[in-house]
Amino acid sequence: SLFLEEFKKSSGATWIMKPIGKAQGKGIFLFNKLSQISDWKKDHKWKPDAPQAETYVAQRYVQAPFTVGGKKFDLRLYVLVASYSPLVVWIHRNGFCRFSNTRYSENTSDLSNSYMHLTNYSIQKTSDNYDAEQGIKWSVHDLRVFLLQNHGEAKVSKLFDDIQELIVRSLLAVQQTIIQDRHSFELYGFDVLFDQEFQPWLIEVNASPSLTKSNEEDHQTKFDVLSDMIDVIDVEGCLRGDETVVRGMDLVYNGAPVTTKSMIGCHYPSSFVGQRY
C-alpha cells in the first residue's frame, strides 16, 4: 500500500492515525512501529454485523513543533468560502490557539500521552492539570504579539503569509471536486501548527467546526466570526460588492490572489466595512 511504502521510507518516524468520521480527538493514536497497530487492525476489519468499516487517515507526525512554555499548540482559523466557481476565499483575522496541559517531549515512551500530543479541548479539559479559570487557549492576536516580541516582524509576517498561502492552496487543490451551488457557502475550521523552523503544516480541515464556547473570550471570538460571516454573505444587500475587508473578514482570493499579505492575528476595524487593498 502507499502507506507501507511511505512508512518504510521514513524509518523511526512517528505517525498519527485519525478516524475521519469522529471529532473531539476520539480514536486518535500515535505509533512508530507497525506492530503497534496490530490490535487496531483486528478491531477494524470488516465484520458481518458492521459492513461499513471505519475509515482512518494516517499522517506523518510533526515531531518538532514550535512550543510556548514547552507546551504544544495548534491554531484554529476560520475560513469562509463564498464560492468555489470562481473560488472566493475570506479569512477571519481572529481565531485561537489550543494548548496542551503537559510539556511536550519527543520521547517515544510518551506516544500514548494524549494530554501531551493532542490539543483538543474535549481531551485537555479532563486532565488533572486543567485550570478551568485559566483555560488552555490564546487568541491568535495574542500569539502574534508574543511571536513579534520574541522573533521579529520579518519572520512572523512570513509565517502568517505562508499560513494564508497554505489555506488557499488547499482549497485550490479540491476546487474541481466540490459541487458548486451559487446559493450556498461554507465556513471551515482550519487546524494549523508550525514547527521550530516556522514552517506551517496543515493538520486538518473541519467542515463543521465547533462553535460552542469554553469561556467568555472564546464566546466573543466565535460570535465575531459568525457575525462577520453573515455580513460578508450580505443577505440584506448592504455591501457595494467590491469590498476586500468586512470587519474581521479579509478577502484573500477571488478567482485570483487578492493579496498575499496576511492579516491573521491583526486587529480589525470596528466599522462595518474596511478599505480596499
MITOR-592544 format. One line per 8 residues: number of its first residue (from 1); their letters; for each residue x, y, z of C-alpha. Coordinates in pm, 1 decimal, m for minus. Example, Ala and Ser with C-alpha at 12.3 -4.5 7.8 and 13.67 -1.06 7.14 Angstrom:
// residues 2
1> as> 1230.0,m450.0,780.0 | 1367.0,m106.0,714.0;
This chain:
// residues 277
1> slfleefk> 0.0,0.0,0.0 | 101.3,363.7,m30.3 | 119.8,392.6,345.7 | 357.1,97.5,380.7 | 585.3,243.3,114.6 | 599.6,578.5,294.2 | 642.6,411.6,632.2 | 944.7,216.7,510.6;
9> kssgatwi> 1099.2,530.7,359.5 | 1086.9,712.0,696.3 | 1229.4,460.7,939.6 | 1190.5,567.8,1301.7 | 937.2,841.9,1227.1 | 620.8,882.1,1429.3 | 279.4,860.0,1263.5 | m67.1,960.3,1376.8;
17> mkpigkaq> m392.3,777.2,1295.6 | m725.6,959.7,1284.9 | m1078.4,830.8,1214.4 | m1238.5,1052.7,952.1 | m1588.6,1024.4,1098.9 | m1516.4,1131.6,1455.9 | m1440.1,1457.1,1635.8 | m1303.4,1587.0,1966.6;
25> gkgiflfn> m989.2,1373.7,1942.8 | m1176.2,1042.9,1966.5 | m996.2,742.3,1820.5 | m666.3,922.7,1755.4 | m341.5,749.1,1842.8 | 31.3,771.6,1764.4 | 268.7,493.7,1663.0 | 619.6,439.8,1529.7;
33> klsqisdw> 610.6,62.2,1468.9 | 374.5,m140.6,1252.3 | 330.7,m386.0,1538.4 | 167.0,m105.8,1739.9 | m132.3,m101.1,1505.7 | m190.0,m477.2,1502.1 | m459.2,m455.1,1771.9 | m622.1,m168.1,1584.8;
41> kkdhkwkp> m631.2,m374.3,1264.3 | m803.6,m661.2,1442.5 | m1079.0,m432.0,1567.5 | m1130.0,m251.2,1237.6 | m1158.9,m535.5,989.6 | m1485.0,m598.5,808.3 | m1744.7,m770.6,1027.7 | m2083.4,m915.6,922.9;
49> dapqaety> m2264.3,m700.8,1179.4 | m2073.4,m385.9,1077.0 | m2034.7,m391.2,698.4 | m1908.4,m34.5,683.9 | m1554.9,m48.0,825.0 | m1443.9,280.3,978.0 | m1201.6,477.7,762.3 | m883.0,618.7,912.7;
57> vaqryvqa> m622.4,863.2,785.2 | m252.3,810.3,857.4 | m33.9,1121.2,870.6 | 333.7,1177.2,931.9 | 357.6,1337.3,1277.8 | 530.9,1675.5,1309.3 | 791.6,1588.4,1571.5 | 948.9,1927.7,1625.4;
65> pftvggkk> 651.6,2161.0,1680.3 | 702.0,2516.5,1797.1 | 610.5,2533.2,2164.8 | 530.0,2808.8,2413.4 | 640.7,2738.9,2767.4 | 733.6,2391.0,2649.7 | 374.9,2312.0,2551.8 | 248.7,2214.7,2210.3;
73> fdlrlyvl> m36.7,2406.6,2048.6 | m217.3,2446.1,1718.2 | m418.2,2724.6,1557.5 | m787.1,2711.2,1473.0 | m852.8,2955.7,1189.6 | m1189.9,3032.9,1032.2 | m1215.7,3040.7,654.1 | m1526.7,3138.8,460.7;
81> vasysplv> m1561.0,3006.4,105.6 | m1831.7,3214.9,m56.6 | m1795.4,3035.6,m390.0 | m1597.4,2753.3,m548.4 | m1655.3,2868.5,m907.0 | m1488.8,3111.3,m911.1 | m1306.4,3037.6,m586.0 | m1377.0,3317.4,m337.1;
89> vwihrngf> m1200.0,3291.1,m1.7 | m1228.2,3508.1,308.5 | m1012.3,3451.6,617.1 | m1108.2,3583.2,958.5 | m835.4,3770.7,1143.2 | m930.5,3617.0,1474.0 | m907.3,3258.7,1586.7 | m748.8,3080.1,1877.6;
97> crfsntry> m458.4,2859.2,1981.1 | m529.6,2537.9,2170.8 | m256.7,2432.2,2414.3 | m176.0,2100.7,2574.5 | m166.2,2070.4,2952.4 | 156.5,1867.1,2955.1 | 500.5,1979.0,2842.4 | 597.6,1835.4,2506.3;
105> sentsdls> 850.4,1554.0,2479.1 | 981.8,1357.5,2179.9 | 1044.3,1053.7,2399.3 | 881.6,751.1,2234.6 | 762.6,630.4,2575.2 | 521.1,926.8,2576.1 | 345.7,843.7,2248.5 | 31.0,733.2,2428.9;
113> nsymhltn> 6.3,1054.6,2634.7 | m289.6,1235.7,2476.6 | m251.2,1530.5,2713.5 | 91.0,1594.5,2557.8 | 25.8,1533.6,2188.5 | m340.3,1623.7,2125.8 | m465.0,1978.0,2176.9 | m838.5,1907.9,2151.7;
121> ysiqktsd> m1025.2,2096.0,2424.6 | m1250.9,1796.3,2491.7 | m940.6,1594.4,2584.7 | m741.5,1859.1,2767.8 | m1027.9,1959.6,2996.9 | m1019.7,1608.8,3152.0 | m654.7,1645.9,3257.5 | m573.0,1669.2,3628.8;
129> nydaeqgi> m371.7,1982.1,3540.9 | m659.7,2159.2,3370.3 | m744.2,2500.2,3515.4 | m1095.6,2597.2,3406.1 | m1044.5,2960.9,3505.5 | m717.7,2999.7,3316.1 | m819.8,2779.0,3024.1 | m591.3,2641.9,2754.7;
137> kwsvhdlr> m649.7,2894.5,2476.6 | m484.6,3207.5,2346.0 | m627.8,3433.2,2081.1 | m432.9,3430.9,1756.2 | m373.4,3802.2,1813.9 | m200.1,3726.8,2145.3 | 14.5,3464.5,1972.9 | 114.2,3707.3,1700.1;
145> vfllqnhg> 214.7,3969.3,1957.7 | 414.9,3708.9,2151.5 | 596.1,3599.3,1836.5 | 666.6,3958.4,1731.1 | 824.2,4033.6,2067.3 | 1047.9,3727.6,2052.5 | 1122.4,3668.1,1684.8 | 1080.9,3995.6,1498.5;
153> eakvsklf> 840.5,4129.9,1237.9 | 1000.2,3980.9,924.3 | 996.1,3622.2,1047.2 | 645.7,3645.2,1193.1 | 497.5,3817.4,888.0 | 640.6,3547.1,663.2 | 492.4,3277.1,888.2 | 139.7,3416.8,864.1;
161> ddiqeliv> 176.9,3485.0,491.0 | 276.6,3119.7,448.5 | m23.3,3006.6,654.7 | m254.4,3209.3,431.5 | m96.2,3057.7,120.3 | m133.9,2709.4,271.6 | m506.4,2770.6,321.4 | m562.4,2899.3,m32.3;
169> rsllavqq> m361.8,2621.0,m195.7 | m550.4,2352.1,m3.1 | m878.7,2492.9,m133.4 | m745.3,2517.7,m488.3 | m644.9,2151.1,m462.8 | m1008.2,2042.6,m409.8 | m1183.0,2314.0,m610.0 | m1260.1,2090.0,m908.2;
177> tiiqdrhs> m1408.8,1814.7,m690.0 | m1654.8,2035.2,m499.8 | m2005.3,2069.2,m642.8 | m2073.1,2439.3,m678.7 | m2406.2,2577.9,m556.6 | m2426.5,2952.0,m602.9 | m2684.0,2969.8,m321.9 | m2451.5,2816.9,m61.3;
185> felygfdv> m2131.4,2896.1,128.9 | m1902.6,2708.2,366.9 | m1734.5,2811.6,691.1 | m1434.2,2587.4,758.4 | m1218.1,2545.4,1064.8 | m855.5,2507.0,954.6 | m623.2,2348.5,1210.5 | m261.6,2451.5,1153.8;
193> lfdqefqp> 59.9,2420.8,1350.0 | 413.5,2532.5,1274.3 | 745.4,2378.3,1362.8 | 1061.1,2517.2,1517.6 | 1171.9,2639.4,1173.8 | 847.9,2841.0,1139.7 | 722.8,2605.6,868.8 | 341.4,2578.3,883.0;
201> wlievnas> 168.0,2242.2,848.6 | m197.3,2175.0,774.5 | m336.4,1925.9,1026.6 | m694.8,1904.6,906.4 | m991.3,2099.2,773.8 | m1317.2,2082.3,969.3 | m1631.2,2115.1,759.2 | m1841.5,2169.9,1072.1;
209> psltksne> m1618.0,2349.1,1321.9 | m1744.8,2354.3,1678.2 | m1896.1,2686.5,1779.7 | m1956.9,2606.8,2146.2 | m1772.2,2824.1,2396.3 | m1517.9,2725.1,2661.0 | m1508.9,3073.5,2823.3 | m1628.4,3427.9,2756.2;
217> edhqtkfd> m1332.1,3518.1,2535.3 | m1397.4,3207.1,2327.8 | m1764.2,3307.0,2304.9 | m1670.3,3654.0,2177.0 | m1432.1,3512.0,1915.9 | m1692.3,3277.5,1772.2 | m1967.7,3538.9,1791.1 | m1748.6,3777.9,1589.3;
225> vlsdmidv> m1673.1,3510.0,1330.8 | m2042.2,3430.5,1278.3 | m2147.4,3794.3,1278.8 | m1880.1,3890.7,1025.7 | m1962.2,3587.3,811.1 | m2324.7,3698.4,788.7 | m2209.8,4048.9,694.3 | m1996.2,3908.5,411.4;
233> idvegclr> m2279.7,3689.4,281.5 | m2484.4,4010.9,278.2 | m2837.5,3874.6,265.8 | m2967.1,4230.8,320.6 | m2776.7,4378.1,25.6 | m2578.1,4633.4,226.9 | m2242.7,4589.6,51.9 | m2120.4,4751.7,m270.6;
241> gdetvvrg> m1972.1,4424.1,m394.8 | m1609.3,4535.3,m426.9 | m1512.9,4518.6,m57.3 | m1193.9,4338.1,43.0 | m1238.3,4389.8,418.4 | m1559.7,4338.9,613.9 | m1474.6,4387.0,980.0 | m1272.2,4079.5,1076.5;
249> mdlvynga> m1300.1,3911.6,735.5 | m1033.4,3968.6,468.3 | m1086.9,3870.8,106.1 | m768.9,3687.1,5.9 | m873.6,3510.1,m315.3 | m1134.1,3593.7,m577.2 | m1059.5,3387.3,m886.4 | m700.8,3500.5,m833.1;
257> pvttksmi> m499.1,3621.6,m531.5 | m635.8,3947.8,m391.9 | m347.1,3989.2,m151.2 | m56.7,3774.4,m31.2 | m16.2,3986.9,281.7 | m179.9,3801.9,570.0 | m373.9,3995.6,833.6 | m435.2,3687.8,1051.4;
265> gchypssf> m395.1,3786.5,1415.7 | m411.7,4161.0,1345.8 | m670.8,4395.4,1492.5 | m962.0,4467.8,1264.3 | m1167.9,4782.2,1205.9 | m1469.6,4845.9,1425.3 | m1660.7,4989.4,1129.7 | m1881.6,4769.1,912.6;
273> vgqry> m1657.9,4766.4,605.4 | m1292.1,4843.4,555.3 | m1080.0,4986.7,279.9 | m981.6,4825.3,m44.8 | m631.9,4685.6,m88.3;
